[in-house]
Amino acid sequence: MLRNLADLARVFATLSLISIGGGSAVIAEMQRQVIAHNWATPREFLDFYAIARSAPGPGMQLVTLIGWRVAGWAGALVASVAMFLPSGLLVYLVTTIWGRLPESRWKQAITRGLAPLAVGLTLASVVTLLRSADHPLVAAATSLVCAAALMSTKVSPLLLLALIGAAYVVAG
Amino acid sequence: MTPEQPQAEPPGLLALALSFARIGMSSFGGGNAAWIRRELVERRRWLAQDEFLTGYAMCQVMPGATTVNLSIFCGTKLRGAAGALSACAGIVLPPMLIIVLAGLAYFHVGKSPLMQHLLAGVSAAAVGLTLQMGLSSARRSFGGRIEWLLALAVIAMVGWLRWPILDAIASVGPLSILLAYHRAGR
């Protein structure tokens, strides 16, 4: 049991620090490690991934599910802390140091210059997600309708998600 | 350039944790960052639009899950180390309970076709939330056409050509920052 927990901590802390560009960057490596340690079958790993993506919260809760499978609640906690703490500490340090730098023309330029990147990456992830859907055109139409409704009305996003989910169930 | 919106007082630690718990529990099917922007920038006005976008770009480049990174960035900005902890706990812990329950259900019930249709619908709608975030952010913080060209270049590299995001950032980032530096001098 303790050995399992130590293994979970070691594997996920390493993945945390090499996951440059977000959690999805290390999914392939994570799958390799999880299967090599006999923590889940390849089929289970895929199903865990789908569950984590559709459940509320960060998609990387995938590691919570793997930890839970291996060692119950203790495993879920150890795997999550190992995955989120090392990278989180790094973000904390960078944010704090950045905040203490004096205002300057360069600082302002970096702040403004990052905006097109953030928007570009956000919309690129929209393209990637739509391309990986079972029916990309239907998914694209759905997301366009959803975005248009959000931009032109005050509809609650949760209500919109529920309505669209229900429509998919009815349409089969 | 749109004028800065008035900012609210930074929240207490509990209010921060509850806000992030709400975000964590609302973000079905992804679109976490869109929920964070909605709650912190639009609804509560704790963070300015530009501040949020800079942090979001940084959180995407740095190692770690982008959503969790973003919660830590926002928490740090608002209340330092304690704020980072409460925001992160808020967005991670309540959904953790749900995901383990979902795991239990998976092992006992398995997946039904009805469930899969529901998940497909919710995921497609959640992509719409992300789309709306990208478009609204562009409308609020872009000063002109050049920003759109830079953003379109990133979309083409990452979404269409499937470049690793670090390569896209290394090619567009310096240009974008230099342009902003040039503009700041006028």
Chai-1 contact restraints between the chains, C-beta under 6 A:
chainA,res_idxA,chainB,res_idxB,connection_type,confidence,min_distance_angstrom,max_distance_angstrom,comment,restraint_id
A,S16,B,G64,contact,1.0,0.0,6.0,A-B,restraint_1
A,L17,B,P63,contact,1.0,0.0,6.0,A-B,restraint_2
A,S19,B,P63,contact,1.0,0.0,6.0,A-B,restraint_3
A,S19,B,G64,contact,1.0,0.0,6.0,A-B,restraint_4
A,I20,B,P63,contact,1.0,0.0,6.0,A-B,restraint_5
A,G21,B,I165,contact,1.0,0.0,6.0,A-B,restraint_6
A,G21,B,L166,contact,1.0,0.0,6.0,A-B,restraint_7
A,G22,B,T66,contact,1.0,0.0,6.0,A-B,restraint_8
A,G23,B,A65,contact,1.0,0.0,6.0,A-B,restraint_9
A,I51,B,A102,contact,1.0,0.0,6.0,A-B,restraint_10
A,S54,B,G29,contact,1.0,0.0,6.0,A-B,restraint_11
A,S54,B,L119,contact,1.0,0.0,6.0,A-B,restraint_12
A,S54,B,S123,contact,1.0,0.0,6.0,A-B,restraint_13
A,A55,B,I98,contact,1.0,0.0,6.0,A-B,restraint_14
A,A55,B,I99,contact,1.0,0.0,6.0,A-B,restraint_15
A,A55,B,A102,contact,1.0,0.0,6.0,A-B,restraint_16
A,P56,B,M25,contact,1.0,0.0,6.0,A-B,restraint_17
A,P56,B,S27,contact,1.0,0.0,6.0,A-B,restraint_18
A,P56,B,F28,contact,1.0,0.0,6.0,A-B,restraint_19
A,P56,B,P95,contact,1.0,0.0,6.0,A-B,restraint_20
A,P56,B,I98,contact,1.0,0.0,6.0,A-B,restraint_21
A,G57,B,G24,contact,1.0,0.0,6.0,A-B,restraint_22
A,G57,B,P95,contact,1.0,0.0,6.0,A-B,restraint_23
A,P58,B,A65,contact,1.0,0.0,6.0,A-B,restraint_24
A,P58,B,T67,contact,1.0,0.0,6.0,A-B,restraint_25
A,P58,B,V68,contact,1.0,0.0,6.0,A-B,restraint_26
A,M60,B,A65,contact,1.0,0.0,6.0,A-B,restraint_27
A,Q61,B,I99,contact,1.0,0.0,6.0,A-B,restraint_28
A,T64,B,M96,contact,1.0,0.0,6.0,A-B,restraint_29
A,T64,B,I99,contact,1.0,0.0,6.0,A-B,restraint_30
A,L65,B,I99,contact,1.0,0.0,6.0,A-B,restraint_31
A,L65,B,G103,contact,1.0,0.0,6.0,A-B,restraint_32
A,W68,B,V100,contact,1.0,0.0,6.0,A-B,restraint_33
A,W68,B,G103,contact,1.0,0.0,6.0,A-B,restraint_34
A,A76,B,V100,contact,1.0,0.0,6.0,A-B,restraint_35
A,F84,B,V68,contact,1.0,0.0,6.0,A-B,restraint_36
A,S87,B,P63,contact,1.0,0.0,6.0,A-B,restraint_37
A,S87,B,G64,contact,1.0,0.0,6.0,A-B,restraint_38
A,G88,B,I72,contact,1.0,0.0,6.0,A-B,restraint_39
A,V91,B,M62,contact,1.0,0.0,6.0,A-B,restraint_40
A,V91,B,N69,contact,1.0,0.0,6.0,A-B,restraint_41
A,V91,B,I72,contact,1.0,0.0,6.0,A-B,restraint_42
A,V91,B,F73,contact,1.0,0.0,6.0,A-B,restraint_43
A,Y92,B,I72,contact,1.0,0.0,6.0,A-B,restraint_44
A,Y92,B,T76,contact,1.0,0.0,6.0,A-B,restraint_45
A,Y92,B,A84,contact,1.0,0.0,6.0,A-B,restraint_46
A,T95,B,F73,contact,1.0,0.0,6.0,A-B,restraint_47
A,T95,B,T76,contact,1.0,0.0,6.0,A-B,restraint_48
A,R105,B,A184,contact,1.0,0.0,6.0,A-B,restraint_49
A,Q108,B,A184,contact,1.0,0.0,6.0,A-B,restraint_50
A,A109,B,I177,contact,1.0,0.0,6.0,A-B,restraint_51
A,A109,B,A180,contact,1.0,0.0,6.0,A-B,restraint_52
A,A109,B,Y181,contact,1.0,0.0,6.0,A-B,restraint_53
A,A109,B,A184,contact,1.0,0.0,6.0,A-B,restraint_54
A,I110,B,I177,contact,1.0,0.0,6.0,A-B,restraint_55
A,T111,B,D50,contact,1.0,0.0,6.0,A-B,restraint_56
A,T111,B,T54,contact,1.0,0.0,6.0,A-B,restraint_57
A,R112,B,A180,contact,1.0,0.0,6.0,A-B,restraint_58
A,G113,B,S176,contact,1.0,0.0,6.0,A-B,restraint_59
A,G113,B,I177,contact,1.0,0.0,6.0,A-B,restraint_60
A,G113,B,A180,contact,1.0,0.0,6.0,A-B,restraint_61
A,L114,B,T54,contact,1.0,0.0,6.0,A-B,restraint_62
A,L114,B,A57,contact,1.0,0.0,6.0,A-B,restraint_63
A,A115,B,L53,contact,1.0,0.0,6.0,A-B,restraint_64
A,A115,B,S141,contact,1.0,0.0,6.0,A-B,restraint_65
A,P116,B,E147,contact,1.0,0.0,6.0,A-B,restraint_66
A,P116,B,L150,contact,1.0,0.0,6.0,A-B,restraint_67
A,P116,B,A151,contact,1.0,0.0,6.0,A-B,restraint_68
A,P116,B,S176,contact,1.0,0.0,6.0,A-B,restraint_69
A,L117,B,A57,contact,1.0,0.0,6.0,A-B,restraint_70
A,L117,B,G173,contact,1.0,0.0,6.0,A-B,restraint_71
A,A118,B,L53,contact,1.0,0.0,6.0,A-B,restraint_72
A,A118,B,Y56,contact,1.0,0.0,6.0,A-B,restraint_73
A,A118,B,A57,contact,1.0,0.0,6.0,A-B,restraint_74
A,V119,B,G134,contact,1.0,0.0,6.0,A-B,restraint_75
A,V119,B,S137,contact,1.0,0.0,6.0,A-B,restraint_76
A,V119,B,A138,contact,1.0,0.0,6.0,A-B,restraint_77
A,V119,B,A151,contact,1.0,0.0,6.0,A-B,restraint_78
A,G120,B,A151,contact,1.0,0.0,6.0,A-B,restraint_79
A,G120,B,V154,contact,1.0,0.0,6.0,A-B,restraint_80
A,G120,B,I155,contact,1.0,0.0,6.0,A-B,restraint_81
A,L121,B,Q60,contact,1.0,0.0,6.0,A-B,restraint_82
A,T122,B,G134,contact,1.0,0.0,6.0,A-B,restraint_83
A,L123,B,G134,contact,1.0,0.0,6.0,A-B,restraint_84
A,L123,B,I155,contact,1.0,0.0,6.0,A-B,restraint_85
A,A124,B,I155,contact,1.0,0.0,6.0,A-B,restraint_86
A,A124,B,V158,contact,1.0,0.0,6.0,A-B,restraint_87
A,A124,B,G159,contact,1.0,0.0,6.0,A-B,restraint_88
A,V126,B,V127,contact,1.0,0.0,6.0,A-B,restraint_89
A,V126,B,T130,contact,1.0,0.0,6.0,A-B,restraint_90
A,V126,B,L131,contact,1.0,0.0,6.0,A-B,restraint_91
A,V127,B,G159,contact,1.0,0.0,6.0,A-B,restraint_92
A,T128,B,G159,contact,1.0,0.0,6.0,A-B,restraint_93
A,L129,B,V127,contact,1.0,0.0,6.0,A-B,restraint_94
A,A139,B,A124,contact,1.0,0.0,6.0,A-B,restraint_95
A,T142,B,A124,contact,1.0,0.0,6.0,A-B,restraint_96
A,S143,B,A124,contact,1.0,0.0,6.0,A-B,restraint_97
A,S143,B,V127,contact,1.0,0.0,6.0,A-B,restraint_98
A,S143,B,G128,contact,1.0,0.0,6.0,A-B,restraint_99
A,S143,B,L131,contact,1.0,0.0,6.0,A-B,restraint_100
A,C146,B,A125,contact,1.0,0.0,6.0,A-B,restraint_101
A,C146,B,G128,contact,1.0,0.0,6.0,A-B,restraint_102
A,A147,B,G128,contact,1.0,0.0,6.0,A-B,restraint_103
A,A147,B,L131,contact,1.0,0.0,6.0,A-B,restraint_104
A,A147,B,Q132,contact,1.0,0.0,6.0,A-B,restraint_105
A,L150,B,Q132,contact,1.0,0.0,6.0,A-B,restraint_106
A,M151,B,Q132,contact,1.0,0.0,6.0,A-B,restraint_107
A,P157,B,L129,contact,1.0,0.0,6.0,A-B,restraint_108
A,L158,B,S26,contact,1.0,0.0,6.0,A-B,restraint_109
A,L161,B,F28,contact,1.0,0.0,6.0,A-B,restraint_110
A,L161,B,V122,contact,1.0,0.0,6.0,A-B,restraint_111
A,L161,B,A125,contact,1.0,0.0,6.0,A-B,restraint_112
A,I164,B,G121,contact,1.0,0.0,6.0,A-B,restraint_113
A,I164,B,A125,contact,1.0,0.0,6.0,A-B,restraint_114
A,G165,B,L118,contact,1.0,0.0,6.0,A-B,restraint_115
A,G165,B,G121,contact,1.0,0.0,6.0,A-B,restraint_116
A,G165,B,V122,contact,1.0,0.0,6.0,A-B,restraint_117
A,Y168,B,H117,contact,1.0,0.0,6.0,A-B,restraint_118
A,Y168,B,A120,contact,1.0,0.0,6.0,A-B,restraint_119
A,Y168,B,G121,contact,1.0,0.0,6.0,A-B,restraint_120
A,V169,B,H117,contact,1.0,0.0,6.0,A-B,restraint_121
A,V169,B,L118,contact,1.0,0.0,6.0,A-B,restraint_122
